[in-house]
Amino acid sequence: MDIQVGDIIKMKKQHPCGSKEWEVLRIGIDFRLKCMGCEHQIMIPRKQVEKNIRGIQRPES
């Protein structure tokens, strides 16, 4: 799966704030994601992200 820092990913389940979109801040064994709704940051294992992803939106450059 080709995910890069700065991408916006849409997950299967929504965050408690109601947003399903997350910005990728760091990639490695774990991903650091920032919620696009409330800006809460989380660390989540790569395997879990790849399982629950629904779409990738690339930043316009």
C-alpha positions in Angstrom: 0.0 0.0 0.0 1.5 3.4 -1.1 0.8 5.8 1.7 3.0 8.9 2.2 3.4 11.6 4.8 0.9 14.3 4.2 -1.8 12.1 2.7 -5.4 12.2 4.0 -6.8 8.7 4.6 -10.4 7.8 5.1 -10.9 5.0 7.7 -13.8 2.5 8.1 -14.7 3.7 11.6 -15.1 7.3 12.7 -13.4 9.1 15.5 -15.7 10.0 18.5 -15.7 13.6 17.1 -17.4 12.3 14.0 -14.6 12.6 11.4 -13.4 9.6 9.4 -10.5 11.5 7.8 -6.9 11.4 9.2 -3.7 13.2 8.1 -0.6 11.0 8.0 2.2 12.6 10.0 4.7 9.8 10.3 5.2 6.4 8.7 7.1 3.4 10.1 6.1 0.3 12.0 3.5 2.5 13.5 1.6 5.4 11.9 1.1 8.8 13.6 -2.3 10.1 12.5 -4.0 13.5 13.1 -7.8 13.6 13.1 -9.0 16.2 10.6 -12.0 17.0 12.8 -10.6 17.7 16.3 -6.8 17.5 15.5 -6.3 14.7 18.1 -3.1 12.7 17.3 -2.7 8.9 17.7 -0.1 6.2 17.1 -1.6 3.1 15.5 0.1 -0.1 14.1 0.6 -0.2 10.3 -1.3 -3.5 10.1 -4.4 -1.9 11.7 -4.3 1.1 9.4 -3.9 -1.0 6.2 -6.9 -3.2 7.4 -9.3 -0.3 8.1 -8.4 2.1 5.3 -11.2 3.0 2.8 -9.4 5.6 0.6 -6.4 7.8 0.1 -6.5 11.5 -0.9 -3.2 13.0 -2.1 -2.4 16.7 -1.3 -2.5 18.9 -4.3 1.0 20.2 -5.2 
